Amino acid sequence: MASKIFFLLFLLFLLYPHQHACVNGDATLIKRTCKNTKYYNLCFSSLKSDPSSPNADPKGLAMIMIGIGMSNATSTSSYLSSKLLSPSNNTTLKRVIKECADKYTYAGDALQASVEDLLNEAYDYAYMHITAAKDYPNACHNAFKRYPALSYPLDLARREDGLKHICDVAMGIIDNLDW
């Protein structure tokens, strides 16, 4: 599934600049775009490190951030799925980890839907899908809270914060597109 997502993003970035006139995504555009987001440093470093950003317009920059979010959600789901393979007799923990892996898969799916929404210039739907992706980690966290004997893993908390921040950046960029 991850390879399909990356192929789709690659295809979108190849085709997208040919469909619309693009503003060069130089450092000035990236800085200006990132100043309108909640996490400037995350936005700037993520966009500057992506090789497709020099040819991206603001919508393309939003798609790059969404792609980063998709990667985060996919890797977190894979990480959690790998934890299911470790030997443990704690069926409650395994059930919660499975639920969390599913939630991160849903987050990736929601981000994928937001890419399609952006391509169709349905910015309100893109925003809604990114908001959903941002909220799925909360469901995972809440699953751990239902069982006081289980502690929320620190690594998962970091991954949760990362996805939420990436989604906040993507929403900040979309907020400034011409609706």
Contact map, one row per residue, 1 for C-alpha under 8 A:
11111000000000000000000000000000000000000000000000000000000000000000000000000000000000000000000000000000000000000000000000000000000000000000000000000000000000000000000000000000000
11111100000000000000000000000000000000000000000000000000000000000000001001000000000000000000000000000000000000000000000000000000000000000000000000000000000000000000000000000000000
11111110000000000000000000000000000000000000000000000000000000000000000000000000000000000000000000000000000000000000000000000000000000000000000000000000000000000000000000000000000
11111111000000000000000000000000000000000000000000000000000000000000000000000000000000000000000000000000000000000000000000000000000000000000000000000000000000000000000000000000000
11111111100000000000000000000000000000000000000000000000000000000000010000000000000000000000000000000000000000010000000000000000000000000000000000000000000000000000000000000000000
01111111110000000000000000000000000000000000000000000000000000000010000000000000000000000000000000000000000000000000000000000000000000000000000000000000000000000000000000000000000
00111111111000000000000000000000000000000000000000000000000000000000000000000000000000000000000000000000000000000000000000000000000000000000000000000000000000000000000000000000000
00011111111100000000000000000000000000000000000000000000000000000000000000000000000000000000000000000000000000000000000000000000000000000000000000000000000000000000000000000000000
00001111111110000000000000000000000000000000000000000000000000000010000000000000000000000000000000000000000000000000000000000000000000000000000000000000000000000000000000000000000
00000111111111000000000000000000000000000000000000000000000000000000000000000000000000000000000000000000000000000000000000000000000000000000000000000000000000000000000000000000000
00000011111111100000000000000000000000000000000000000000000000000000000000000000000000000000000000000000000000000000000000000000000000000000000000000000000000000000000000000000000
00000001111111110000000000000000000000000000000000000000000000000000000000000000000000000000000000000000000000000000000000000000000000000000000000000000000000000000000000000000000
00000000111111111000000000000000000000000000000000010000000100000000000000000000000000000000000000000000000000000000000000000000000000000000000000000000000000000000000000000000000
00000000011111111100000000000000000000000000000000000000000000000000000000000000000000000000000000000000000000000000000000000000000000000000000000000000000000000000000000000000000
00000000001111111110000000000000000000000000000000000000000000000000000000000000000000000000000000000000000000000000000000000000000000000000000000000000000000000000000000000000000
00000000000111111111000000000000000000000000000000000000000000000000000000000000000000000000000000000000000000000000000000000000000000000000000000000000000000000000000000000000000
00000000000011111111110000000000000000000000000000000011000000000000000000000000000000000000000000000000000000000000000000000000000000000000000000000000000000000000000000000000000
00000000000001111111100000000000000000000000000000000000000000000000000000000000000000000000000000000000000000000000000000000000000000000000000000000000000000000000000000000000000
00000000000000111111100000000000000000000000000000000000000000000000000000000000000000000000000000000000000000000000000000000000000000000000000000000000000000000000000000000000000
00000000000000011111110000000000000000000000000000000000000000000000000000000000000000000000000000000000000000000000000000000000000000000000000000000000000000000000000000000000000
00000000000000001111111000000000000000000000000000000000000000000000000000000000000000000000000000000000000000000000000000000000000000000000000000000000000000000000000000000000000
00000000000000001001111100000000000000000000000000000011100000000000000000000000000000000000000000000000000000000000000000000000000000000000000000000000000000000000000000000000000
00000000000000000000111110000000000000000000000000000011110000000000000000000000000000000000000000000000000000000000000000000000000000000000000000000000000000000000000000000000000
00000000000000000000011111001000000000000000000000000111100000000000000000000000000000000000000000000000000000000000000000000000000000000000000000000000000000000000000000000000000
00000000000000000000001111111100000000000000000000001111110010000000000000000000000000000000000000000000000000000000000000000000000000000000000000000000000000000000000000000000000
00000000000000000000000111111100000000000000000000001110000000000000000000000000000000000000000000000000000000000000000000000000000000000000000000000000000000000000000000000000000
00000000000000000000000011111110000000000000000100000000000000000000000000000000000000000000000000000000000000000000000000000000000000000000000000000000000000000000000000000000000
00000000000000000000000011111111000000000000000000000000000000000000000000000000000000000000000000000000000000000000000000000000000000000000000000000000000000000000000000000000000
00000000000000000000000111111111100000000000000000000000010000000000000000000000000000000000000000000000000000000000000000000000000000000000000000000000000000000000000000000000000
00000000000000000000000011111111110000000001001100000000000010000000000000000000000000000000000000000000000000000000000000000000000000000000000000000000000000000000000000000000000
00000000000000000000000000111111111000000001000000000000000000000000000000000000000000000000000000000000000000000000000000000000000000000000000000000000000000000000000000000000000
00000000000000000000000000011111111100000000000000000000000000000000000000000000000000000000000000000000000000000000000000000000000000000000000000000000000000000000000000000000000
00000000000000000000000000001111111110000000000000000000010000000000000000000000000000000000000000000000000000000000000000000000000000000000000000000000000000000000000000001000000
00000000000000000000000000000111111110111011000000000000000000000000000000000000000000000000000000000000000000000000000000000000000000000000000000000000000000000000000010001000000
00000000000000000000000000000011111111010000000000000000000000000000000000000000000000000000000000000000000000000000000000000000000000000000000000000000000000000000000000000000000
00000000000000000000000000000001111111010000000000000000000000000000000000000000000000000000000000000000000000000000000000000000000000000000000000000000000000000000000000011001000
00000000000000000000000000000000111111110010000000000000000000000000000000000000000000000000000000000000000000000000000000000000000000000000000000000000000000000000000111111000000
00000000000000000000000000000000001111110000000000000000000000000000000000000000000000000000000000000000000000000000000000000000000000000000000000000000000000000000000110010000000
00000000000000000000000000000000010011111110000000000000000000000000000000000000000000000000000000000000000000000000000000000000000000000000000000000000000000000000100110000000000
00000000000000000000000000000000011111111111000000000000000000000000000000000000000000000000000000000000000000000000000000000000000000000000000000000000000000000000000010000000000
00000000000000000000000000000000010000111111100000000000000000000000000000000000000000000000000000000000000000000000000000000000000000000000000000000000000000000000000000000000000
00000000000000000000000000000000000000111111110000000000000000000000000000000000000000000000000000000000000000000000000000000000000000000000000000000000000000000000010010000000000
00000000000000000000000000000000010010111111111000000000000000001000000000000000000000000000000000000000000000000000000000000000000000000000000000000000000000000000010010000000000
00000000000000000000000000000110010000011111111100000000000000000000000000000000000000000000000000000000000000000000000000000000000000000000000000000000000000000000000000000000000
00000000000000000000000000000000000000001111111110000000000000000000000000000000000000000000000000000000000000000000000000000000000000000000000000000000000000000000000000000000000
00000000000000000000000000000000000000000111111111000000000000001000000000000000000000000000000000000000000000000000000000000000000000000000000000000000000000000000000000000000000
00000000000000000000000000000100000000000011111111001000000010011000000000000000000000000000000000000000000000000000000000000000000000000000000000000000000000000000000000000000000
00000000000000000000000000100100000000000001111111101000000000000000000000000000000000000000000000000000000000000000000000000000000000000000000000000000000000000000000000000000000
00000000000000000000000000000000000000000000111111100000000000000000000000000000000000000000000000000000000000000000000000000000000000000000000000000000000000000000000000000000000
00000000000000000000000000000000000000000000011111111000000000010000000000000000000000000000000000000000000000000000000000000000000000000000000000000000000000000000000000000000000
00000000000000000000000000000000000000000000000111111100000000000000000000000000000000000000000000000000000000000000000000000000000000000000000000000000000000000000000000000000000
00000000000010000000000000000000000000000000000001111111000000010000000000000000000000000000000000000000000000000000000000000000000000000000000000000000000000000000000000000000000
00000000000000000000000011000000000000000000001101111111000110010000000000000000000000000000000000000000000000000000000000000000000000000000000000000000000000000000000000000000000
00000000000000000000000111000000000000000000000000111111000000000000000000000000000000000000000000000000000000000000000000000000000000000000000000000000000000000000000000000000000
00000000000000001000011111000000000000000000000000011111100000000000000000000000000000000000000000000000000000000000000000000000000000000000000000000000000000000000000000000000000
00000000000000001000011110000000000000000000000000011111111110000000000000000000000000000000000000000000000000000000000000000000000000000000000000000000000000000000000000000000000
00000000000000000000011110000000000000000000000000000011111110000000000000000000000000000000000000000000000000000000000000000000000000000000000000000000000000000000000000000000000
00000000000000000000001010001000100000000000000000000001111111000000000000000000000000000000000000000000000000000000000000000000000000000000000000000000000000000000000000001000100
00000000000000000000000000000000000000000000000000000001111111100000000000000000000000000000000000000000000000000000010000000000000000000000000000000000000000000000000000001100100
00000000000010000000000000000000000000000000000000001001111111110000000000000000000000000000000000000000000000000000000000000000000000000000000000000000000000000000000000000000000
00000000000000000000000010000100000000000000001000001001111111111000000000000000000000000000000000000000000000000000000000000000000000000000000000000000000000000000000000001000000
00000000000000000000000000000000000000000000000000000000011111111100000000000000000000000000000000000000000000000000000000000000000000000000000000000000000000000000000001101100000
00000000000000000000000000000000000000000000000000000000001111111110000000000000000000000000000000000000000000000010010000000000000000000000000000000000000000000000000001000000000
00000000000000000000000000000000000000000000001001011000000111111111000000000000000000000000000000000000000000000000000000000000000000000000000000000000000000000000000000000000000
00000000000000000000000000000000000000000010011000000000000011111111100000000000000000000000000000000000000000000000000000000000000000000000000000000000000000000000011011000000000
00000000000000000000000000000000000000000000000000000000000001111111110000000000000000000000000000000000000000110110000000000000000000000000000000000000000000000000011001000000000
00000100100000000000000000000000000000000000000000000000000000111111111000000000000000000000000000000000000000100000000000000000000000000000000000000000000000000000000000000000000
00000000000000000000000000000000000000000000000000000000000000011111111100000000000000000000000000000000000000000000000000000000000000000000000000000000000000000000010000000000000
00000000000000000000000000000000000000000000000000000000000000001111111110000000000000000000000000000000000100100000000000000000000000000000000000000000000000000010011000000000000
00001000000000000000000000000000000000000000000000000000000000000111111111000000000000000000000000000000001110110000000000000000000000000000000000000000000000000000000000000000000
01000000000000000000000000000000000000000000000000000000000000000011111111100000000000000000000000000000000100000000000000000000000000000000000000000000000000000000000000000000000
00000000000000000000000000000000000000000000000000000000000000000001111111110000000000000000000000000000000000000000000000000000000000000000000000000000000000100110000000000000000
00000000000000000000000000000000000000000000000000000000000000000000111111111000000000000000000000000001101100000000000000000000000000000000000000000000000000000010000000000000000
01000000000000000000000000000000000000000000000000000000000000000000011111111100000000000000000000000001100100000000000000000000000000000000000000000000000000000000000000000000000
00000000000000000000000000000000000000000000000000000000000000000000001111111110000000000000000000000000000000000000000000000000000000000000000000000000000000000000000000000000000
00000000000000000000000000000000000000000000000000000000000000000000000111111111000000000000000000001001000000000000000000000000000000000000000000000000000100100000000000000000000
00000000000000000000000000000000000000000000000000000000000000000000000011111111100000000000000000011111100000000000000000000000000000000000000000000000000000000000000000000000000
00000000000000000000000000000000000000000000000000000000000000000000000001111111110000000000000000001000000000000000000000000000000000000000000000000000000000000000000000000000000
00000000000000000000000000000000000000000000000000000000000000000000000000111111111000000000000000000000000000000000000000000000000000000000000000000000000000000000000000000000000
00000000000000000000000000000000000000000000000000000000000000000000000000011111111100000000000011011000000000000000000000000000000000000000000000000000000000000000000000000000000
00000000000000000000000000000000000000000000000000000000000000000000000000001111111110000000000011001000000000000000000000000000000000000000000000000000000000000000000000000000000
00000000000000000000000000000000000000000000000000000000000000000000000000000111111111000000000000000000000000000000000000000000000000000000000000000000000000000000000000000000000
00000000000000000000000000000000000000000000000000000000000000000000000000000011111111000000000010000000000000000000000000000000000000000000000000000000000000000000000000000000000
00000000000000000000000000000000000000000000000000000000000000000000000000000001111111100000010011000000000000000000000000000000000000000000000000000000000000000000000000000000000
00000000000000000000000000000000000000000000000000000000000000000000000000000000111111100000000000000000000000000000000000000000000000000000000000000000000000000000000000000000000
00000000000000000000000000000000000000000000000000000000000000000000000000000000011111110000000000000000000000000000000000000000000000000000000000000000000000000000000000000000000
00000000000000000000000000000000000000000000000000000000000000000000000000000000000111111000000000000000000000000000000000000000000000000000000000000000000000000000000000000000000
00000000000000000000000000000000000000000000000000000000000000000000000000000000000001111110010000000000000000000000000000000000000000000000000000000000000000000000000000000000000
00000000000000000000000000000000000000000000000000000000000000000000000000000000000000111110000000000000000000000000000000000000000000000000000000000000000000000000000000000000000
00000000000000000000000000000000000000000000000000000000000000000000000000000000000000011111110000000000000000000000000000000000000000000000000000000000000000000000000000000000000
00000000000000000000000000000000000000000000000000000000000000000000000000000000000000011111111000000000000000000000000000000000000000000000000000000000000000000000000000000000000
00000000000000000000000000000000000000000000000000000000000000000000000000000000000000000111111100000000000000000000000000000000000000000000000000000000000000000000000000000000000
00000000000000000000000000000000000000000000000000000000000000000000000000000000000000000111111110000000000000000000000000000000000000000000000000000100000000000000000000000000000
00000000000000000000000000000000000000000000000000000000000000000000000000000000000100010111111111000000000000000000000000000000000000000000000000000000000000000000000000000000000
00000000000000000000000000000000000000000000000000000000000000000000000000000000000000000011111111100000000000000000000000000000000000000000000000000000000000000000000000000000000
00000000000000000000000000000000000000000000000000000000000000000000000000000000000000000001111111110000000000000000000000000000000000000001001100000000000000000000000000000000000
00000000000000000000000000000000000000000000000000000000000000000000000000000001101100000000111111111000000000000000000000000000000000000000000000000000000000000000000000000000000
00000000000000000000000000000000000000000000000000000000000000000000000000000001100100000000011111111100000000000000000000000000000000000000000000000000000000000000000000000000000
00000000000000000000000000000000000000000000000000000000000000000000000000000000000000000000001111111110000000000000000000000000000000000001001000000000000000000000000000000000000
00000000000000000000000000000000000000000000000000000000000000000000000000001001000000000000000111111111000000000000000000000000000000001011001000000000000000000000000000000000000
00000000000000000000000000000000000000000000000000000000000000000000000000011101100000000000000011111111100000000000000000000000000000000000000000000000000000000000000000000000000
00000000000000000000000000000000000000000000000000000000000000000000000000001000000000000000000001111111110000000000000000000000000000000000000000000000000000000000000000000000000
00000000000000000000000000000000000000000000000000000000000000000000000000001000000000000000000000111111111000000000000000000000000000011011000000000000000000000000000000000000000
00000000000000000000000000000000000000000000000000000000000000000000000011011000000000000000000000011111111100000000000000000000000000011000000000000000000000000000000000000000000
00000000000000000000000000000000000000000000000000000000000000000000000011001000000000000000000000001111111110000000000000000000000000000000000000000000000000000000000000000000000
00000000000000000000000000000000000000000000000000000000000000000000000000000000000000000000000000000111111111000000000000000000000010010000000000000000000000000000000000000000000
00000000000000000000000000000000000000000000000000000000000000000000010010000000000000000000000000000011111111100000000000000000000111011000000000000000000000000000000000000000000
00000000000000000000000000000000000000000000000000000000000000000000111011000000000000000000000000000001111111110000000000000000000010000000000000000000000000000000000000000000000
00000000000000000000000000000000000000000000000000000000000000000000010000000000000000000000000000000000111111111000000000000000000000000000000000000000000000000000000000000000000
00000000000000000000000000000000000000000000000000000000000000000000000000000000000000000000000000000000011111111100000000000000110110000000000000000000000000000000000000000000000
00000000000000000000000000000000000000000000000000000000000000000110110000000000000000000000000000000000001111111110000000000000110010000000000000000000000000000000000000000000000
00001000000000000000000000000000000000000000000000000000000000000100010000000000000000000000000000000000000111111111000000000000000000000000000000000000000000000000000000000000000
00000000000000000000000000000000000000000000000000000000000000000000000000000000000000000000000000000000000011111111100000000100100000000000000000000000000000000000000000000000000
00000000000000000000000000000000000000000000000000000000000000000100000000000000000000000000000000000000000001111111110000001111110000000000000000000000000000000000000000000000000
00000000000000000000000000000000000000000000000000000000000000100100000000000000000000000000000000000000000000111111111000000100000000000000000000000000000000000000000000000000000
00000000000000000000000000000000000000000000000000000000000000000000000000000000000000000000000000000000000000011111111100000100000000000000000000000000000000000000000000000000000
00000000000000000000000000000000000000000000000000000000000000000000000000000000000000000000000000000000000000001111111111101100000000000000000000000000000000000000000000000000000
00000000000000000000000000000000000000000000000000000000001000100000000000000000000000000000000000000000000000000111111111100100000000000000000000000000000000000000000000000000000
00000000000000000000000000000000000000000000000000000000000000000000000000000000000000000000000000000000000000000011111111000000000000000000000000000000000000000000000000000000000
00000000000000000000000000000000000000000000000000000000000000000000000000000000000000000000000000000000000000000001111111000000000000000000000000000000000000000000000000000000000
00000000000000000000000000000000000000000000000000000000000000000000000000000000000000000000000000000000000000000000111111100000000000000000000000000000000000000000000000000000001
00000000000000000000000000000000000000000000000000000000000000000000000000000000000000000000000000000000000000000000111111111100000000000000000000000000000000000000000000000000000
00000000000000000000000000000000000000000000000000000000000000000000000000000000000000000000000000000000000000000000110011111110000000000000000000000000000000000000000000000100001
00000000000000000000000000000000000000000000000000000000000000000000000000000000000000000000000000000000000000000000000001111111000000000000000000000000000000000000000000000000000
00000000000000000000000000000000000000000000000000000000000000000000000000000000000000000000000000000000000000000100100001111111100000000000000000000000000000000000000000000000000
00000000000000000000000000000000000000000000000000000000000000000000000000000000000000000000000000000000000000001111110001111111110000000000000000000000000000000000000000000000000
00000000000000000000000000000000000000000000000000000000000000000000000000000000000000000000000000000000000000000100000000111111111000000000000000000000000000000000000000100100000
00000000000000000000000000000000000000000000000000000000000000000000000000000000000000000000000000000000000000000100000000011111111100000000000000000000000000000000000000000000000
00000000000000000000000000000000000000000000000000000000000000000000000000000000000000000000000000000000000001101100000000001111111110000000000000000000000000000000000000000000000
00000000000000000000000000000000000000000000000000000000000000000000000000000000000000000000000000000000000001100100000000000111111111000000000000000000000000000000001001100000000
00000000000000000000000000000000000000000000000000000000000000000000000000000000000000000000000000000000000000000000000000000011111111100000000000000000000000000000001000100000000
00000000000000000000000000000000000000000000000000000000000000000000000000000000000000000000000000000000001001000000000000000001111111110000000000000000000000000000000000000000000
00000000000000000000000000000000000000000000000000000000000000000000000000000000000000000000000000000000011101100000000000000000111111111000000000000000000000000000001000000000000
00000000000000000000000000000000000000000000000000000000000000000000000000000000000000000000000000000000001000000000000000000000011111111100000000000000000000000011001100000000000
00000000000000000000000000000000000000000000000000000000000000000000000000000000000000000000000000000000000000000000000000000000001111111110000000000000000000000001000000000000000
00000000000000000000000000000000000000000000000000000000000000000000000000000000000000000000000000000011011000000000000000000000000111111111000000000000000000000000000000000000000
00000000000000000000000000000000000000000000000000000000000000000000000000000000000000000000000000010011001000000000000000000000000011111111100000000000000000010001000000000000000
00000000000000000000000000000000000000000000000000000000000000000000000000000000000000000000000000000000000000000000000000000000000001111111110000000000000000000000000000000000000
00000000000000000000000000000000000000000000000000000000000000000000000000000000000000000000000000010010000000000000000000000000000000111111111000000000000000000000000000000000000
00000000000000000000000000000000000000000000000000000000000000000000000000000000000000000000000100110010000000000000000000000000000000011111111100000000000000000000000000000000000
00000000000000000000000000000000000000000000000000000000000000000000000000000000000000000000000000000000000000000000000000000000000000001111111110000001000000000000000000000000000
00000000000000000000000000000000000000000000000000000000000000000000000000000000000000000000000000000000000000000000000000000000000000000111111111000000000000000000000000000000000
00000000000000000000000000000000000000000000000000000000000000000000000000000000000000000000000100110000000000000000000000000000000000000011111111100000000000000000000000000000000
00000000000000000000000000000000000000000000000000000000000000000000000000000000000000000000000100000000000000000000000000000000000000000001111111110111000000000000000000000000000
00000000000000000000000000000000000000000000000000000000000000000000000000000000000000000000000000000000000000000000000000000000000000000000111111110101000000000000000000000000000
00000000000000000000000000000000000000000000000000000000000000000000000000000000000000000000000000000000000000000000000000000000000000000000011111110000000000000000000000000000000
00000000000000000000000000000000000000000000000000000000000000000000000000000000000000000000000000000000000000000000000000000000000000000000001111111100000000000000000000000000000
00000000000000000000000000000000000000000000000000000000000000000000000000000000000000000000000000000000000000000000000000000000000000000000000111111110000000000000000000000000000
00000000000000000000000000000000000000000000000000000000000000000000000000000000000000000000000000000000000000000000000000000000000000000000000000111110000000000000000000000000000
00000000000000000000000000000000000000000000000000000000000000000000000000000000000000000000100000000000000000000000000000000000000000000000000110111111000000000000000000000000000
00000000000000000000000000000000000000000000000000000000000000000000000000000000000000000000000000000000000000000000000000000000000000000000000100011111100000000000000000000000000
00000000000000000000000000000000000000000000000000000000000000000000000000000000000000000000000000000000000000000000000000000000000000000000100110000111110110000000000000000000000
00000000000000000000000000000000000000000000000000000000000000000000000000000000000000000000000000000000000000000000000000000000000000000000000000000011111110000000000000000000000
00000000000000000000000000000000000000000000000000000000000000000000000000000000000000000000000000000000000000000000000000000000000000000000000000000001111111000000000000000000000
00000000000000000000000000000000000000000000000000000000000000000000000000000000000000000000000000000000000000000000000000000000000000000000000000000000111111100000000000000000000
00000000000000000000000000000000000000000000000000000000000000000000000000010000000000000000000000000000000000000000000000000000000000000000000000000001111111110000000000000000000
00000000000000000000000000000000000000000000000000000000000000000000000000000000000000000000000000000000000000000000000000000000000000000000000000000001111111111000000000000000000
00000000000000000000000000000000000000000000000000000000000000000000000000000000000000000000000000000000000000000000000000000000000000000000000000000000011111111100000000000000000
00000000000000000000000000000000000000000000000000000000000000000000000100010000000000000000000000000000000000000000000000000000000000000000000000000000001111111110000000000000000
00000000000000000000000000000000000000000000000000000000000000000000000000000000000000000000000000000000000000000000000000000000000000001000000000000000000111111111000000000000000
00000000000000000000000000000000000000000000000000000000000000000000000000000000000000000000000000000000000000000000000000000000000000000000000000000000000011111111100000000000000
00000000000000000000000000000000000000000000000000000000000000000000000100000000000000000000000000000000000000000000000000000000000000000000000000000000000001111111110000000000000
00000000000000000000000000000000000000000000000000000000000000000000100110000000000000000000000000000000000000000000000000000000000001000000000000000000000000111111111000000000000
00000000000000000000000000000000000000000000000000000000000000000000000000000000000000000000000000000000000000000000000000000000000001101000000000000000000000011111111100000000000
00000000000000000000000000000000000000100000000000000000000000000000000000000000000000000000000000000000000000000000000000000000000000000000000000000000000000001111111110000000000
00000000000000000000000000000000000000000110000000000000000000001101100000000000000000000000000000000000000000000000000000000000000000000000000000000000000000000111111111000000000
00000000000000000000000000000000000000000000000000000000000000001100100000000000000000000000000000000000000000000000000000000000011011000000000000000000000000000011111111100000000
00000000000000000000000000000000000011100000000000000000000000000000000000000000000000000000000000000000000000000000000000000000000001000000000000000000000000000001111111110000000
00000000000000000000000000000000010011110110000000000000000000001000000000000000000000000000000000000000000000000000000000000000000000000000000000000000000000000000111111111000000
00000000000000000000000000000000000010000000000000000000000001101100000000000000000000000000000000000000000000000000000000000000010000000000000000000000000000000000011111111100000
00000000000000000000000000000000000010000000000000000000000001000000000000000000000000000000000000000000000000000000000000000010011000000000000000000000000000000000001111111110000
00000000000000000000000000000000000111000000000000000000000000000000000000000000000000000000000000000000000000000000000000000000000000000000000000000000000000000000000111111111000
00000000000000000000000000000000110110000000000000000000011011000000000000000000000000000000000000000000000000000000000000000000000000000000000000000000000000000000000011111111100
00000000000000000000000000000000000000000000000000000000001001000000000000000000000000000000000000000000000000000000000000100010000000000000000000000000000000000000000001111111100
00000000000000000000000000000000000000000000000000000000000000000000000000000000000000000000000000000000000000000000000000000000000000000000000000000000000000000000000000111111100
00000000000000000000000000000000000100000000000000000000000000000000000000000000000000000000000000000000000000000000000000000000000000000000000000000000000000000000000000011111110
00000000000000000000000000000000000000000000000000000000011000000000000000000000000000000000000000000000000000000000000000000000000000000000000000000000000000000000000000001111111
00000000000000000000000000000000000000000000000000000000000000000000000000000000000000000000000000000000000000000000000000000000000000000000000000000000000000000000000000000001111
00000000000000000000000000000000000000000000000000000000000000000000000000000000000000000000000000000000000000000000000010100000000000000000000000000000000000000000000000000000111
